[in-house]
Amino acid sequence: MIFDLDHTLWDYDRNCAEALYELYEKNDLKKRGIQSFEELLTVFMELNTQMWDQYDLGIIQRDIIRYQRFHRILLALGVDDYQLSLSMSSDYVSLSPTKKNLLPNAKTVLDYLAGNYRMLIITNGFEDIQHTKLSSSGISNYFDKVITSETAGHKKPAKEIFDYALSVGNFKTEEVIMIGDNLNTDIKGALNASIDSVYFNPSRKGHSAAIQYEISDLIELKTIL
């Protein structure tokens, strides 16, 4: 069994918001003209999503996110200070992975599955922070391996990263199911690798994708597995 991590088990939005609030306060951004934390959070979520989508598609590289993300965010909010952006980026990358919030019923479902399935993580996230997320949120022990795009040399939805995970986990394609929240990386990737998939869609976004299973709450995995 293969899980995505961010937005599927680890509550990316909530954890990012907590980290971002601490940076807003630490850097006294109100005095820099950013009148509210909500303003910062809105712009962060919009630009961060855009950049990760571009990364997943191979349009930009990892270093662009690391060194340009907060510069673009601050510029969009009227603050032109590259050194501040680098400081915030470093602090954010250190702080965000230490946040502990999981999505609803994640722990309950992992407890349920642990007795019957071996589990892996496949993520396009950065190698140096994914293990921190798992450890901080208390779910490292559920997973035999964490496969990152950096380790595999390919990003989801490439078939190669799934082939690599199957090889590492000693799985056959017919023995595996992928659970993830992203149609373009998780579900398309599973299709490319000829493995079954569950689309986790907690906000019930409309789509026209052909999928095998769709759930809006992780607890629903108990009816599939």
VEXTI-132073 format. One line per 5 residues: for each residue x, y, z of N, C-alpha, C. Coordinates in Angstrom, 3 decimals, decimal comma. Example, Ala and Ser with C-alpha at 12.3 -4.5 7.8 and 13.67 -1.06 7.14 Angstrom:
<rs>
13,190:-5,690:7,800:12,300:-4,500:7,800:13,200:-3,300:7,800 | 12,850:-2,250:7,080:13,670:-1,060:7,140:12,900:0,030:7,870
</rs>
This chain:
<rs>
0,840:-1,181:0,000:0,000:0,000:0,000:0,881:1,238:0,000 | 0,500:2,213:-0,832:1,307:3,421:-0,967:0,457:4,645:-0,655 | 0,984:5,511:0,205:0,333:6,771:0,534:1,151:7,943:0,022 | 0,459:8,969:-0,436:1,043:10,293:-0,535:1,112:10,846:0,889 | 1,914:11,896:1,109:2,039:12,453:2,459:1,312:13,790:2,610
1,786:14,826:1,919:1,201:16,162:2,068:-0,220:16,198:1,509 | -1,131:16,756:2,279:-2,542:16,904:1,897:-3,304:15,573:1,937 | -2,617:14,480:2,223:-3,286:13,170:2,293:-3,272:12,650:3,721 | -2,121:12,675:4,360:-2,008:12,309:5,777:-1,618:13,527:6,614 | -0,547:14,170:6,221:-0,035:15,345:6,937:-0,821:16,570:6,506
-1,384:17,287:7,485:-2,264:18,421:7,184:-1,427:19,632:6,760 | -1,088:19,649:5,485:-0,186:20,660:4,933:-0,699:22,077:5,185 | -1,952:22,324:4,898:-2,482:23,691:5,009:-2,442:24,199:6,446 | -2,869:23,381:7,369:-2,896:23,806:8,770:-1,486:23,981:9,325 | -0,604:23,039:8,992:0,763:23,126:9,487:1,502:24,320:8,896
1,282:24,573:7,621:1,903:25,734:6,988:1,399:27,028:7,613 | 0,107:27,086:7,868:-0,471:28,293:8,458:0,123:28,564:9,843 | 0,292:27,521:10,639:0,883:27,703:11,975:2,308:28,235:11,878 | 3,094:27,660:10,974:4,473:28,103:10,808:4,524:29,528:10,280 | 3,660:29,821:9,337:3,649:31,146:8,724:3,253:32,221:9,733
2,334:31,890:10,622:1,934:32,861:11,644:3,115:33,211:12,552 | 3,902:32,208:12,903:5,072:32,473:13,741:6,069:33,384:13,021 | 6,219:33,199:11,708:7,121:34,056:10,939:6,566:35,470:10,803 | 5,258:35,580:10,681:4,625:36,900:10,603:4,907:37,700:11,866 | 4,781:37,031:12,993:5,036:37,698:14,267:6,529:37,960:14,476
7,350:36,973:14,215:8,788:37,096:14,440:9,386:38,259:13,652 | 8,951:38,419:12,412:9,516:39,447:11,539:8,738:40,759:11,554 | 7,735:40,831:12,450:6,954:42,060:12,625:6,503:42,620:11,280 | 5,868:41,751:10,492:5,529:42,117:9,124:4,435:43,179:9,030 | 3,710:43,370:10,117:2,710:44,440:10,101:3,390:45,796:9,921
4,545:45,958:10,535:5,282:47,210:10,391:5,862:47,367:8,991 | 5,940:46,246:8,253:6,444:46,310:6,879:5,322:46,562:5,882 | 4,100:46,717:6,399:2,980:47,049:5,525:2,027:45,914:5,246 | 2,337:44,713:5,756:1,417:43,584:5,596:0,479:43,619:6,789 | -0,712:44,138:6,585:-1,572:44,529:7,685:-2,148:43,368:8,493
-2,250:42,206:7,887:-2,822:41,084:8,634:-2,146:39,784:8,229 | -2,138:38,838:9,150:-1,616:37,512:8,855:-2,430:36,854:7,751 | -3,741:37,079:7,755:-4,613:36,467:6,750:-4,214:36,888:5,344 | -3,779:38,146:5,209:-3,322:38,634:3,908:-2,089:37,854:3,450 | -1,159:37,663:4,365:0,046:36,886:4,046:-0,309:35,445:3,699
-1,184:34,843:4,491:-1,554:33,446:4,280:-2,214:33,246:2,920 | -3,094:34,156:2,535:-3,797:34,037:1,252:-2,818:34,053:0,085 | -1,887:35,004:0,112:-0,910:35,108:-0,974:0,034:33,919:-0,963 | 0,457:33,495:0,230:1,325:32,328:0,332:0,664:31,103:-0,292 | -0,563:30,821:0,079:-1,238:29,629:-0,422:-1,381:29,663:-1,938
-1,692:30,818:-2,483:-1,865:30,941:-3,931:-0,542:30,718:-4,670 | 0,505:31,446:-4,262:1,777:31,348:-4,970:2,496:30,035:-4,680 | 2,387:29,545:-3,464:3,005:28,276:-3,116:2,419:27,131:-3,941 | 1,096:27,123:-4,084:0,443:26,089:-4,901:0,897:26,174:-6,347 | 0,958:27,387:-6,879:1,411:27,569:-8,252:2,819:27,019:-8,448
3,710:27,325:-7,512:5,101:26,903:-7,660:5,258:25,392:-7,515 | 4,508:24,782:-6,599:4,589:23,326:-6,468:4,005:22,632:-7,696 | 2,952:23,185:-8,272:2,412:22,631:-9,515:3,452:22,709:-10,625 | 4,164:23,828:-10,701:5,216:23,988:-11,700:6,366:23,013:-11,453 | 6,689:22,806:-10,188:7,744:21,840:-9,845:7,335:20,430:-10,260
6,099:20,054:-9,945:5,612:18,717:-10,304:5,635:18,490:-11,809 | 5,412:19,564:-12,578:5,398:19,467:-14,034:6,793:19,602:-14,643 | 7,801:19,847:-13,808:9,157:19,975:-14,309:9,485:21,331:-14,901 | 8,619:22,327:-14,641:8,832:23,663:-15,192:9,902:24,417:-14,409 | 9,916:24,239:-13,095:10,932:24,860:-12,251:11,620:23,793:-11,410
12,783:24,133:-10,888:13,546:23,218:-10,051:13,370:23,550:-8,575 | 13,820:22,630:-7,750:13,679:22,752:-6,301:14,244:24,067:-5,763 | 15,400:24,489:-6,288:16,039:25,688:-5,754:15,205:26,944:-5,978 | 14,394:26,948:-7,009:13,513:28,098:-7,256:12,517:28,246:-6,108 | 11,985:27,124:-5,637:11,069:27,174:-4,495:11,821:27,635:-3,251
12,971:27,077:-3,029:13,734:27,404:-1,822:14,129:28,884:-1,775 | 14,576:29,423:-2,912:15,195:30,751:-2,892:14,358:31,864:-3,503 | 13,241:31,523:-4,134:12,415:32,556:-4,765:10,997:32,646:-4,209 | 10,547:31,585:-3,541:9,150:31,540:-3,100:8,786:32,745:-2,227 | 9,523:32,974:-1,174:9,151:34,058:-0,262:9,454:35,432:-0,857
10,406:35,510:-1,761:10,652:36,782:-2,442:9,429:37,174:-3,271 | 8,883:36,210:-3,997:7,689:36,474:-4,806:6,489:36,820:-3,932 | 6,370:36,120:-2,811:5,248:36,380:-1,903:5,344:37,787:-1,325 | 6,513:38,157:-0,848:6,684:39,483:-0,267:6,492:40,575:-1,317 | 7,008:40,355:-2,524:6,817:41,338:-3,590:5,332:41,538:-3,891
4,587:40,446:-3,897:3,142:40,541:-4,163:2,426:41,339:-3,080 | 3,056:41,420:-1,900:2,477:42,159:-0,777:3,132:43,529:-0,590 | 3,956:43,915:-1,562:4,541:45,248:-1,540:5,815:45,383:-0,744 | 6,458:44,255:-0,419:7,703:44,294:0,358:8,845:43,762:-0,504 | 9,778:44,623:-0,861:10,905:44,244:-1,704:12,159:44,146:-0,832
12,395:42,954:-0,280:13,531:42,743:0,622:13,989:41,295:0,461 | 14,974:41,100:-0,422:15,399:39,739:-0,732:16,035:39,049:0,470 | 16,803:39,780:1,254:17,434:39,164:2,427:16,389:38,691:3,431 | 15,345:39,479:3,605:14,245:39,051:4,479:13,595:37,793:3,923 | 13,419:37,740:2,624:12,789:36,572:2,015:13,633:35,318:2,224
14,959:35,455:2,124:15,837:34,302:2,360:15,772:33,839:3,808 | 15,729:34,792:4,726:15,624:34,460:6,142:14,308:33,746:6,436 | 13,224:34,269:5,879:11,914:33,643:6,093:11,865:32,255:5,469 | 12,468:32,099:4,304:12,483:30,797:3,644:13,211:29,760:4,494 | 14,370:30,143:5,010:15,135:29,225:5,850:14,366:28,847:7,111
13,768:29,847:7,746:12,997:29,592:8,966:11,774:28,724:8,676 | 11,123:28,992:7,557:9,918:28,239:7,212:10,248:26,769:6,955 | 11,320:26,517:6,206:11,708:25,140:5,889:12,103:24,377:7,154 | 12,650:25,079:8,126:13,004:24,437:9,401:11,795:24,213:10,294 | 10,885:25,181:10,295:9,778:25,165:11,247:8,583:24,343:10,789
8,180:24,508:9,544:6,954:23,872:9,071:6,938:22,351:9,271 | 8,015:21,632:8,955:7,976:20,166:9,109:7,840:19,691:10,544 | 8,083:20,564:11,509:7,975:20,158:12,912:6,534:20,205:13,420 | 5,625:20,714:12,616:4,220:20,794:13,022:3,572:19,412:12,976 | 2,632:19,182:13,870:2,177:17,819:14,144:0,809:17,458:13,582
0,115:18,400:12,973:-1,279:18,154:12,606:-1,422:17,153:11,466 | -2,272:16,168:11,697:-2,652:15,208:10,669:-4,076:15,503:10,214 | -4,422:15,028:9,043:-5,790:15,175:8,566:-6,724:14,269:9,370 | -8,008:14,617:9,424:-8,953:13,843:10,232:-8,915:12,344:9,916 | -8,865:11,562:10,969:-8,915:10,096:10,911:-7,663:9,447:10,326
-6,609:10,225:10,076:-5,388:9,630:9,529:-4,821:8,565:10,462 | -4,694:8,911:11,726:-4,114:7,967:12,694:-5,009:6,747:12,881 | -6,308:6,966:12,924:-7,249:5,858:13,081:-7,128:4,871:11,931 | -7,036:5,379:10,722:-6,945:4,521:9,541:-5,601:3,805:9,492 | -4,524:4,489:9,842:-3,226:3,835:9,845:-3,178:2,713:10,878
-3,787:2,939:12,027:-3,879:1,872:13,028:-4,642:0,675:12,476 | -5,717:0,949:11,768:-6,558:-0,101:11,188:-5,796:-0,897:10,128 | -5,038:-0,202:9,295:-4,340:-0,847:8,188:-3,062:-1,565:8,613 | -2,445:-1,074:9,674:-1,106:-1,541:10,045:-1,038:-3,039:10,296 | -2,097:-3,616:10,794:-2,065:-5,039:11,101:-2,144:-5,940:9,888
-2,536:-5,395:8,752:-2,788:-6,226:7,575:-1,986:-5,853:6,337 | -1,389:-4,672:6,325:-0,707:-4,196:5,125:0,666:-3,622:5,452 | 1,591:-3,824:4,528:2,842:-3,074:4,563:2,624:-1,769:3,803 | 3,188:-0,682:4,318:2,884:0,624:3,754:4,146:1,413:3,425 | 4,068:2,132:2,313:5,128:3,018:1,865:4,570:4,419:1,678
5,471:5,395:1,657:5,151:6,766:1,263:5,860:7,048:-0,059 | 5,149:7,649:-1,008:5,786:8,223:-2,195:5,454:9,705:-2,210 | 6,485:10,542:-2,287:6,265:11,981:-2,225:7,215:12,727:-3,159 | 6,721:13,811:-3,739:7,572:14,720:-4,499:8,217:15,763:-3,595 | 7,945:15,696:-2,305:8,516:16,643:-1,355:10,008:16,435:-1,173
10,641:17,394:-0,545:12,089:17,379:-0,385:12,527:16,317:0,624 | 13,575:15,601:0,270:14,095:14,501:1,086:14,391:14,929:2,514 | 14,987:16,113:2,675:15,485:16,507:3,992:14,396:16,933:4,969 | 13,146:17,058:4,512:12,107:17,464:5,458:10,974:16,454:5,598 | 10,863:15,498:4,673:9,729:14,567:4,739:9,804:13,669:5,965
10,991:13,227:6,314:11,142:12,370:7,494:10,832:13,154:8,772 | 11,156:14,445:8,764:10,821:15,278:9,929:9,313:15,365:10,097 | 8,586:15,515:9,008:7,126:15,578:9,076:6,554:14,295:9,678 | 7,042:13,173:9,212:6,542:11,892:9,709:6,846:11,711:11,187 | 8,057:12,068:11,565:8,458:11,932:12,967:7,679:12,891:13,855
7,558:14,134:13,434:6,864:15,151:14,241:5,401:14,792:14,463 | 4,786:14,226:13,453:3,361:13,892:13,553:3,126:12,499:14,122 | 4,202:11,779:14,434:4,073:10,500:15,123:3,634:9,331:14,281 | 3,940:9,347:12,974:3,476:8,251:12,114:4,611:7,544:11,380 | 5,853:7,833:11,743:6,990:7,203:11,058:6,933:5,680:11,126
6,498:5,167:12,265:6,566:3,725:12,500:5,606:2,920:11,634 | 4,664:3,580:10,980:3,709:2,856:10,140:4,294:2,463:8,783 | 5,391:3,085:8,380:5,850:2,955:6,999:7,208:2,269:6,916 | 7,271:1,283:6,010:8,531:0,569:5,795:9,573:1,471:5,144 | 9,133:2,276:4,176:10,039:3,131:3,426:9,356:4,440:3,074
10,169:5,474:2,894:9,698:6,751:2,361:10,451:6,986:1,053 | 9,725:6,980:-0,036:10,329:7,154:-1,354:10,100:8,593:-1,799 | 11,176:9,346:-1,961:11,054:10,724:-2,441:11,510:10,791:-3,894 | 11,084:11,842:-4,565:11,489:12,020:-5,957:12,997:12,188:-6,076 | 13,620:12,761:-5,060:15,074:12,920:-5,085:15,775:11,569:-5,030
15,278:10,663:-4,187:15,876:9,336:-4,069:15,668:8,521:-5,340 | 14,453:8,585:-5,875:14,102:7,767:-7,037:14,639:8,340:-8,342 | 14,920:9,645:-8,353:15,373:10,279:-9,584:14,270:10,623:-10,544 | 13,029:10,489:-10,103:11,855:10,818:-10,915:10,761:11,342:-9,996 | 9,900:12,186:-10,535:8,775:12,730:-9,772:7,475:12,070:-10,227
6,531:11,954:-9,283:5,174:11,590:-9,700:4,686:12,635:-10,699 | 4,025:12,265:-11,770:3,385:10,971:-12,051:4,215:9,995:-12,880 | 5,531:10,179:-12,968:6,358:9,289:-13,781:6,231:7,846:-13,310 | 6,112:6,943:-14,243:6,018:5,526:-13,931:7,237:5,055:-13,142 | 8,394:5,677:-13,428:9,652:5,200:-12,839:9,694:5,306:-11,320
9,077:6,347:-10,748:9,122:6,471:-9,291:8,273:5,387:-8,628 | 7,195:4,998:-9,288:6,366:3,914:-8,762:7,076:2,569:-8,943 | 7,728:2,382:-10,083:8,501:1,155:-10,295:9,600:1,028:-9,238 | 10,231:2,155:-8,936:11,285:2,162:-7,919:10,708:1,758:-6,556 | 9,541:2,320:-6,218:8,911:2,007:-4,933:8,512:0,535:-4,857
7,979:-0,010:-5,949:7,590:-1,417:-5,970:8,808:-2,311:-5,789 | 9,920:-1,908:-6,400:11,147:-2,689:-6,273:11,686:-2,644:-4,844 | 11,727:-1,438:-4,268:12,221:-1,272:-2,900:11,345:-2,034:-1,906 | 10,020:-1,958:-2,122:9,095:-2,619:-1,206:8,860:-4,085:-1,498 | 9,444:-4,576:-2,619:9,242:-5,955:-3,050:7,753:-6,256:-3,227
7,077:-5,340:-3,943:5,660:-5,487:-4,243:5,457:-5,846:-5,708 | 4,357:-6,502:-6,004:3,882:-6,667:-7,367:2,777:-5,639:-7,615 | 2,601:-5,232:-8,856:1,617:-4,185:-9,160:0,219:-4,555:-8,674 | -0,138:-5,817:-8,784:-1,484:-6,239:-8,395:-1,676:-6,285:-6,881 | -0,603:-6,110:-6,128:-0,678:-6,141:-4,671:-0,791:-4,749:-4,061
-0,759:-3,723:-4,897:-0,580:-2,359:-4,407:-1,769:-1,484:-4,752 | -2,076:-0,538:-3,849:-3,043:0,510:-4,139:-2,449:1,839:-3,656 | -2,668:2,897:-4,435:-2,127:4,229:-4,139:-3,235:5,107:-3,601 | -2,970:5,800:-2,489:-3,938:6,741:-1,922:-3,323:8,133:-1,960 | -3,980:9,063:-2,654:-3,442:10,411:-2,744:-4,496:11,426:-3,120
-4,147:12,692:-2,928:-5,113:13,780:-3,118:-4,973:14,489:-4,453 | -3,956:14,150:-5,245:-3,666:14,907:-6,458:-3,931:14,056:-7,696 | -4,886:14,511:-8,509:-5,222:13,759:-9,712:-4,064:13,706:-10,694 | -3,285:14,778:-10,764:-2,230:14,875:-11,771:-0,954:14,142:-11,397 | -0,717:13,939:-10,107:0,505:13,249:-9,692:0,205:11,864:-9,117
-0,662:11,803:-8,129:-0,938:10,534:-7,450:-1,764:9,572:-8,306 | -2,890:10,045:-8,782:-3,812:9,159:-9,492:-3,318:8,875:-10,911 | -2,857:9,896:-11,600:-2,273:9,680:-12,926:-1,030:8,817:-12,835 | -0,243:9,052:-11,790:0,966:8,249:-11,601:0,649:6,779:-11,380 | -0,364:6,516:-10,564:-0,776:5,127:-10,332:-1,235:4,483:-11,633
-1,988:5,238:-12,425:-2,444:4,723:-13,719:-1,262:4,419:-14,626 | -0,282:5,324:-14,644:0,908:5,108:-15,472:1,647:3,841:-15,077 | 1,586:3,523:-13,781:2,296:2,350:-13,263:1,418:1,101:-13,214 | 0,183:1,230:-13,695:-0,758:0,095:-13,742:-1,076:-0,456:-12,366 | -1,231:0,454:-11,389:-1,650:0,030:-10,064:-2,969:0,713:-9,699
-3,699:0,110:-8,788:-4,983:0,650:-8,364:-4,794:1,928:-7,566 | -5,861:2,720:-7,446:-5,721:3,995:-6,736:-7,012:4,404:-6,062 | -6,848:5,230:-5,039:-7,955:5,862:-4,317:-7,706:7,362:-4,337 | -8,639:8,099:-4,896:-8,529:9,555:-4,927:-9,131:10,123:-3,655 | -8,295:10,770:-2,850:-8,744:11,401:-1,616:-9,128:12,845:-1,937
-10,419:13,136:-1,833:-10,970:14,422:-2,272:-11,827:15,023:-1,161 | -11,185:15,500:-0,081:-11,956:15,959:1,084:-12,838:17,169:0,815 | -12,467:18,008:-0,137:-13,302:19,173:-0,448:-14,309:18,886:-1,553 | -14,337:17,639:-2,008:-15,283:17,190:-3,039:-15,212:18,070:-4,301 | -13,997:18,312:-4,759:-13,803:19,083:-5,987:-14,394:18,332:-7,165
-15,036:19,078:-8,045:-15,568:18,468:-9,254:-14,441:18,107:-10,210 | -14,603:17,018:-10,937:-13,588:16,602:-11,908:-14,227:15,647:-12,901 | -13,505:15,386:-13,974:-14,009:14,458:-14,996:-13,071:13,274:-15,177 | -12,163:13,088:-14,228:-11,190:12,007:-14,330:-11,844:10,648:-14,128 | -11,337:9,673:-14,839:-11,786:8,293:-14,650:-10,990:7,705:-13,494
-11,656:7,412:-12,408:-10,964:6,918:-11,221:-11,614:5,622:-10,735 | -10,859:4,872:-9,937:-11,368:3,604:-9,412:-12,149:3,802:-8,120 | -11,555:4,538:-7,193:-12,206:4,803:-5,917:-12,028:6,273:-5,577 | -13,031:6,844:-4,920:-12,932:8,225:-4,457:-13,516:8,316:-3,054 | -12,795:8,996:-2,164:-13,254:9,182:-0,791:-13,096:10,647:-0,394
-13,904:11,083:0,543:-13,783:12,449:1,054:-13,285:12,464:2,503 | -13,219:11,299:3,131:-12,724:11,153:4,501:-11,880:9,880:4,541 | -10,720:9,956:5,153:-9,828:8,800:5,195:-10,465:7,580:5,850 | -11,428:7,804:6,724:-12,088:6,682:7,392:-12,780:5,770:6,392 | -13,120:6,303:5,210:-13,773:5,520:4,183:-12,878:4,425:3,612
-11,570:4,515:3,845:-10,682:3,446:3,410:-11,057:2,118:4,059 | -11,694:2,175:5,213:-12,086:0,935:5,895:-13,159:0,186:5,119 | -13,875:0,881:4,255:-14,888:0,193:3,444:-14,291:-0,374:2,157 | -13,078:0,066:1,807:-12,411:-0,408:0,588:-11,403:-1,493:0,918 | -10,708:-1,325:2,041:-9,617:-2,240:2,407:-9,977:-3,013:3,675
</rs>
